[in-house]
C-alpha cells in the first residue's frame, strides 16, 4: 500500500511537471490550446488532494491542504491556469520532497530491520547445523562466523571482536573475553567464535529493538498535533488576509495570490521531519526513543531520578581485593574460593568465578558441597576443606579473628574464607560505579537538568556513599517500588521528571515519570516495556547525548516553523498589496517550503 502511494505521488509529480512544461511551450506555439493543457495538468493533483482532505476530515484532522485545494480551484475558476499548474507542480513536488525527507531521516532506524538474521549455525549432536534463528534455545552453542550478525543474546565462549556500531553508533570494535555478554545485532569483526545462547531470538536485544523501532516509526508527536492546531489558526489568518485584499481592491486575483503564497505551509512540514530526524539520530547514539512525544519530553526534562544498582553501578559484583590471613598467596586464596563457588548460583559466586577466570587461574572441581542460602558454602577442593561466606557461617568451619583486616570500602562486601579449619583470608567485592556515571551527570546538568535524585532500594549507607561521590542533590534509599512511584510524583512540581532504571522494581516508577528511560542492554524486560525510551547499550553516558539531541531537534523544529511562518506572512501581505502575482506567489512559497524542510533535516547532523 505504501509503495502504491509512493508511485502515485511520483506519477503526479511527473504529470504536473510535463503538463506545465507543455503548457508553457504552447503559450508560444498555440496559445488557444495552452489553457486546456494547463488545466489537465492541474486536475489530477487537485483530485488526489481533495481525496486526502476528505480522508483527513474523516479521521478528525484538518490542515492547510485546504489552502492548496482553494488555490488550484480558484486559479482554474479565474482563468489563471498557469498559476494553478504551478501550484499543482509545487504541491506534488512538495509532497514528494516531504516523503523523501521522512525516509531520509528514518534510514538509520530502519537499517536495523534489515539486519535481523534468518539463519544461524548451531553445534548439534552430529556437528554444525544450519537452523532458523527461531529454533535457537538458551544454552545452545552457536558459531558466529566473521562478518555475521549475532543472532541471539548470549556469552562469548572465547575471545571475540564485535562491531556494535549498528546498536551504539560507536565505530571502534569492542574486544570481548571468555564469559563476556554478547548482544544480538552486533557484527563479528574478528575471527569466528562460539556463543552460548542465553535467550530465545524473540526475547533477544535485536528483536526487542526492532519492535521498539516499529513503535517509534508509527508514533505521532504532540508537536505535530500542535502544528495541526496552529495550522487551523494560520488558515483563519490566511482567509482573513485574502478577504481583506479582495474587499480593498475588488480584485479576486489578489485574494488568489494570498492563498497561493500560503500553500502549503512549512508548519506542517518542518515539525515531523525534524522530530523523525531526532529519533533517528538518537537511535544512532544508542538510545531508542519510542515516540516523538517522548523525544519532545526528553528535550524538556528538568528533574533526573536515578536508580543505583545496574544503572549507576555495573549491576554485578566484582573482586576488589584478596587479603590472605597467612602466608597463603592471594591468587591461591581466590582460586580455592572460586573453585568451590562454581557450585553456587549466588551473584557473589559468579563475581568470584569471573575474577578467577580473568586472572587465568585453573579452577578445580568441588566435591561434597553444602550451601546454606544467604549464609555461605562449604566443600572440598583438591582434598582441602574450604568454606566461605559471612563470619557467622565460616566461624563454624574454623574462622576466628581477622579484625586486623576487617576494614573495607563503604558499600563493599566481605567474604570470609577458611581452609582446613583455619582462617585463610578475606575477599572484598563491590558493585562498582560505572566509569561514565560522573561524566553523564555533568553532561545532563549542562543539558538543562536542575535537580538529580538518587532513588534506590539499597541500604542507606551504600546509597549515600554513591550519592556523595557523584554529587547528587538528594538520596532516597531503602525505597520499595510503591515508594519510588511516590518519590517520582513528589518531584513533578519541579518540572518534567525523567526516571532512569533497569530492574523490574523500577518499572512502576518509569511508567509514573513524565519520561521513563530503561537500561536495555542488561535490564529487565518489564522496565523496557514500561519505559518511553531504552538505552540500547550498557553505557549511561548515552542518555545525556540523547537529551542534547532531543533539545536540538526540538529547537530546529521550532526555528523552522517560526522562520517559515514569518516569511509566509510577509509574502501574503505583499500579495495582498498587489506586489505578487499568483504565479510569483506560488514560486515564493515553494521556495520557503524547500528551505524549511532542508533546515529540519539538520537534526540528522546533531
N, C-alpha and C positions, 0 to 999 in steps of 0.2 A: 504493500500500500504506500509506504513511504517512498519507494523507488518510483512508483507511478506518478506520485505528486511531484517528485523532483523532475521527472521527464516533462510533465505538464508545464511547470514553471519555465523550464528551458525552452520548450516549444513556443510558449507565449512570448518569451524574450526574442526568439528568432523571428516569429511572425510580426511582432510590433516593429522590430528593427528593420526588417526587409520592407515592410509596408511603408514606414516613414521614408526610407531611402528612395523607394519607387515613387512615392508621392511628391517628394522634393524634385525628383527628376521630371515628373510630368508637369509640375508647375511651370517649367520652361518649354517642354515639348508639346504638351496637350493640356492646357490649363483647365479645360472643362472636365477632364477625367480625374484630375488630382483630388478634388474633394471626396469623390467616391472611394478612391483607393485609401485615402487617409482615414475615412470613416470605417472602412473594412478592417484597417489595421487596429482601430481602437475598440471595436465592438467585442471581440473575443475576450480581451483583457477586462473590459467592463463587466461582461457576463460572469467571468470567474470571480471577479471582485464582489459582485452582488451576491454570488453563492456564499463566499466567505463571510460576508456581513450577516446574511441570514443565519448561517451556522453559528456565528458568534452570538447573535441575539438569542438563539435557542438555548445556548449554554450560559446566558446571563452576562456575556461580555460585549461591551460596546466601546468602540475606539475611533481612531482617526481614519480608518479605512473609509468611513462615510464621506470624508472630505475628498478623497481621491475619486469616489464614485460621483459626487456632485460636480467635481471639476471636469471630469470627462463628459458626463451627460450635459452639463451646461455649455461646454465648448462645442459639442455637436449641435445643440439647440440654437446657439448664437451664430453658427456658421464659422466658428473658429476651429475648423477641422485640424489644422496644423498644430494648434495648441493641444487639442485633445490627443493627437497621435504622440506628441512629445511627452505628455503626462503618462499615456499608456506605456510608452517605451521606458520611461524613467521608473514608473511603478513596477513594471515587470523586472527591470534591471535591479531595482532596489530590493525586491523580494528575493531575487536570486542571490544578490550580494549578501543579504542578511543571512540566508540559509548557509551560504558558503562560509561566512564568518562564524556561525554557530558550529559548523562541522570542524572548522579550523581550531576553534577553542576546545572542542571536545576530544580532539585527536589523542592527546596524552592519556585521557581516561579510557577511551575505547580501545586503545592498544592492548590493554590488559585482557580484553575479551578474546583476542586472537592468540594470546599466549597460553591459554589453558590446554595442556597436553591431553591427548585422547588415549594414548597407549603408554605402557610402562614395561620395563624389563625386570622381572622378579626371579629370585633364586627359588626354584622349585625342587621337588624330590629327585627329579632326573636331570637337573641342570637349569640353565637360564631359559625363561619362557616369556613370550610377549603376551601381555594380558591387558584388557581395558583398565583404565585408571580406576573406574568404579569398583573393580574386583579387589583392589588392594585393601588389606586389613591391618589393624595395629599388630605390631611385631613382625610383619613381613619384611624380608630383606630385599631391598630394591637397588639395582645397579643404575647409576646415573652417569651416562657417557658424556664425554667432552662436548660442550655446545648444547646439551639438552636442558630443558626446563624441568626443575624439580617438581614431581607430580603431587607429592603429599608432604605434610609436615612430619619431621622425624629428627633423629640424631645421627650425626656422622659416625661411621664405624671406622674411620681413618682420616688422614689429612685431606682437606678439600679447599679449593679456591672458588668462591662464588661471586658472580656479578649480580648485585642486588639493585642495580640502577632502575630496573622497571618498577620496583617497590618503593625505593627510597630517593631516587634521583642522584644517589652517590655514585660517582664514576669510578672510584677506586675499588678494585675487587677486595673481598673480605677473605682472610685466611682462617680456616677452622681446623681444630684438632679433634682427636678422638672424644666422642661424647658431646660435642657442642651441638646446640639446636640448629636445625636447618628449616627455613621457611619455604613452603611451596611458592612457585612463581619466580624464584631465583634461577639464574642460569649458571651451569657448571663451566667456569672459565679455566679450569685446570684439567688434570688427569681424571680419568674415570674413578669414581669412588662408590662405596656401598653405603646405603642409608637404611636405618631401621625405622620403619613407619610407626608413628605414634597416633595417627588419626586416620579415619577414612577420608577419601578425597572430598566428599561433600562437606566435611567438617573442617577442612584444612584452610589455611590462610588465604590462598589464592581464590578458592571457591567463595569464601566469605567476602573478599574484596570485590569480586565480580558482582555478587548480589548487591553490595552497597553501591557500586558504580551505577548499576541499573536504577536503583532508587534515586540516586543523585541526579541522573540524567532526566528522570521522569518528573522531578520536582519543579515547582514554580515559585519563585522568590516573592516575598511580600513587597519588595521594591518594584517588581514587575506589576503586581496588583495595584500598588500605589501609583505607578506610572499610568495605569489604565484610568484611575480616578482623576489624576492630573490631566489626562488626555481629554476627559469629558469637559473639564473646565476650560482647557485650551480650545476645544471645539466650540464652546459657547462664545469665547472671546473672538475667535475667528469669524463666526457667523455675525457677531455684532459689528465687527470692523467692516465686513463685506456689506452688511445692510447700510451702515453709515456712509460708506463710499458710494453706494448706489443712490441713496437719498440726497447726498450732497451734489452729485454730478449728473444724476438721471442717466447714467451710462452703465448698463449691465456688464459691460466688458471690464470695468474697473472692479466690480464685485467678483467677477470670474477670476481676475488676476490675483485678488486677495486669496481666494480659495486655492488657486494653483500654488501660490507660494507656500501655503501651509500643508502641502501634500507630498509625501506622507511626513509625519512628524518625527524628529530624532528622539523624542521622548520614548517612543515605543520600540526603538531600535537599540539605543545605547545601553539601557539598563540590563536586558537579558544577555546581551553579548558580553558586557563587562563581567557580570556575575558568573556566567559559564566559563569565561576565561579564568576568573579567580578560582573556581572549583578545580579546573584543570591544572592550574599552577600549584595549588595546594597539594593535589594528588602527586604531582612530580616531586614535591618536597617531602612526601612520606606521610601526609595527613589526608585521609579521605573524609571530606565533609559531605554529609548525606544529602544536603539540600541547599538551595540558595538562601532559604530562611536562616539556616544555621550559619552560613557564611556571613550574612548580614549581622547576626547576633555576635559572632566571633569578632567582628570589627568594632563592636560597641561595648564589650565587657569591661568592667571596672574592678570587680572583685574576683580573686582567684582562690579557690579552695582545693587543697591537695591532700590526697591520701598519702600514707607513708610507705607501707610495705608493698613492694612491687611497683611503686610509682616513683617516689623519691629515692627509694633504695632498689637494689637489684632484685629483691624478691627471693633470694636463695642464699643460704649461709655459706660463708667462705672461711677457710682457715686463716687466722691472723698470725698465730704463733704456736709453736710446740715447745713446752717448757718441761724438760725432763727433771725428775726429782733426784736423780743419782747420776752415775757415770753413763747411763743409757744415752745413746746417740739420738738427737731429735728426730732424725729420719726413721730410725728404728722404732721409736715411740709411735710415730704416725703410721708406719707400716703395720705394726701389730694391731693398732686400733682400727685402721681401715679394713684390714683383713677380716676382723670379727664383724665389723659393721656392714660387710657385704650381705649379711643375712637379715638386715633390718631395712624396713621401708621408711624409717623416720627421715625427715628433711635434713636433720643434723648428720645422720649417717651418710646420706647422699653427698653432703658437702665434704665430709672426710674422705670418702672414696674418690671423689673427683680430685681433691687435692693430692692424694697419693698417686693417682694415675698421671696427673700432670707433672708430678715430680719424677715420674719414671720408676716408681717403686714396684717391685714384684710382689703381688698380693697372694697370700696363701689361702687355701680353702678352710673355712672354720668348721669346727666339729662340736658336738654336744652343746649347741646354742640354746640359751634360755633368755627370753626377753620379757621384761615387765614394762607394759605400756606406760610411757611417760616417765619412767624411772631410770632404766638402764638395760644393759645387755651383758651377758657373761657367756663364756665358752672356752674352747681350747684352740690355739693357733700354733701349729707345728709342735704340738705336745706341751705347750705352755698355757697355764691358766690365765686368761685375760678377762678383765671386767672394766667396763666404762659406763659412765653416766653421772648422775648427781652425787654429791658427797654422801647422802644417806644410803643410797644403793651400794656404792662402792665400799662403804665402811664395813659392810658385811663380808667383803672379799679382801680384807687386808688394808683398807685405806685408813691412814692416820696422819695427822699433822698437815703439812703443806701450807701453813699460814704464811710462810715467808714468800710464797709465790702466788698468793691468792689475789693480788691486785689485778684489775683488768679494766679496759676502757669502758666508759658508760655505754650501755646498750649491748654489750657483748655477752657471750655465753661461755661458761667454763665447763669443760667435760673432764672429769677426773678419771685417771687410768690407773689400774692396779694390775701388776703382772706377778704371777706366782705368789700371791698373798702379800705383796709388798707394794708400797706406793711407787708408781713409775713416773708420774708427771701429770701435767695439765695441758689440755688443748684448748686454745682460746679461739672462738669463732664469732662471727658477726655477720649481719646482713648489711653490707657496706652501702654508703650513698653512691648513687650514680655519678660518674665522672662529669656529666653535663648538667647536673642539677643546679649548681650555683650559677652557671652561665645562662641557663634557661630563665631563672628568676630575674636576673639582671636584665635580660632582653625583654621579658614580659613587662617589667616596670617601665622600660623605655618605650614599650608599645602602648602604654596607657593604663596599665594595671595600677590601682591606687592602694589596694589592700590585699595582702596574702595571708591566708589562714591555713595552718597545718591541721587537718581533720583526720584523726586516727583512732582505731580501736585498740592500739597497743598501749602498754603501760606508760604512765605519765612521765616517769624518769627517762625512758627511752625516747619518747616523742619530744620532750623538752630539750634533750641533748641535740637531737636532729634540728629542731627549730632554732636553737641558739646558734648552731653552726651556719645555718642558711640565712639567718636574719629575718625570719618571718614576723608578721605583725602580731599574730596570736597563735597559740597552740591549744587545741581542744583534743584531749586524749581520752582513752577508755570509753569511746562513744559506740553505742550499738547502731545498727542500721537505721532504726527509727530516730535515734538522737542525731544521726548525721543529717537526716532529712530536716529535722527541726533547725539544725545549725544553718543549713542552706537557706531556709525560709527567713531566718533572722537576719541574714546578710543582705537580702534583696533590697531593702530601703537604701543601701549604699550604692546602688547601681546594678546593672545586669551582672549576674553571677555565673562564673564558669567553674564547674566541678570536674576535676581530673582524677580518675581512679582506674582500678584494674580488676578488682575482685567481685565476687557475687554480692558481698555485703555492701559494695559501693553502688550497685545498680539502682536502688531506690533514690539515692541522693543524685545520681546522674540524671534520672528522669525528672527530679524536682527542680533542678537548676535551670536557669534560662538557656544554658547550653551545657550539655554533658559531653565530656571527651573521655574516651576509653583507651587504655593502653592495649592495643590489639595484638601485638606480637606474641605475648605470653599471658595476656589477661583472660579472664573468664568470658565465655560466650554470652552470659547474661548481661555483663556490663557493656559489651559491644552492641548488643541488641537495644539496650536502654539508652545508649548514647546518641548524640546528634553528629558526632564526628569520631573517627577512630585513628589513632596513631599507629600506622602500619608496621613500624619498626620499633625496636627496643631502645629508642632514644627520645627522651622528653624534650630535648632542645628543639625538636621539630615543631612543637606546639607554639613556641614564640615566633618561629618562622611563619607558621600558618596564620597567626594573628596579624603579623605585619602584612602578609599577602592580602588578607581579608580587608584590612583597613585601606590598603592602597586600591584594591579593586572597587570598593565602595566609593572611594574618593574619585576615581576615574569615571565611574558611572554618573555620579552627581555633577562632575565637571562637564561631561559630555552633554548632559541634559541642560544645564544652565546656559552653556555656550550655544547649543543648538536652538533652544527656545528663544534666546535673546536675538540671535541672527534672524530667526523666522519672523519674530515680531517686527524687527526693523524692516525686513523685506515686505511684510504685509502693509506697514504704514507707507512705504514707498509706492507700493502698488495702488493703495487707496488714494494717494495723491496724484496718481497718473504717471509716475516716473517709470513704471514697469509694465510692459505688455504681458498678456497671458503666457506667451511663449518664453519670454525672458524670465518671468516668474518661475516657470517650471524648471528651467535650466538652473536658476539660482538655488531653488530648494533642493534639487537633487545633488547639487554640489555640497550643500550643507549636510545632507544625509550621509553621503560617502565619507565626508570628513569626520563625522561623529562616530561612525562605525569603525573607521580606522583608528580613531583615538581610543575607543573602547577596547580594541584589540591590544592596546599597550599593556593591559593587565597580564597578558601572556609573558611579558618580558620583565615582570617584577623580580 
